[in-house]
Amino acid sequence: MTITEHFFKDRLEVRFKGTLDHTIGPACERAIRHAHAFGSKRLQINLAGVTEVEKVSVGTLCFALHTVRQLGIEGTVLHAPTAVQTILSEIDATISSKE
């Protein structure tokens, strides 16, 4: 998997390419640290280049989104594969219904 970070004026975008696997954890951790340190208001995780998703990566992705939201940073996933999109929308629906 290839991971690149792109800094913009108001956001940090992390782009993943290839198989989304267990290595997403350290990449998300690094991105969260960078977004927080540089005062980014948004962290975007771009999955447009993802060709395959290992199950373990979805939980890590959910945890990363939860962490950035606790830090006051807007966390979003762009171009998520259908399976990932479904899980993320179900989690957001669960969180929204409890608030």
Buried (B, 14 or more C-beta within 10 A) or exposed (E): BEBEEEEEEEBBBBBBBEBBBEBBBEBBBEBBEBBBEEEBEBBBBBBEBBEEBBEEBBEBBBEBBEBBEEEEBBBBBEBBBEEBEEBBEEBEEEEEEEE
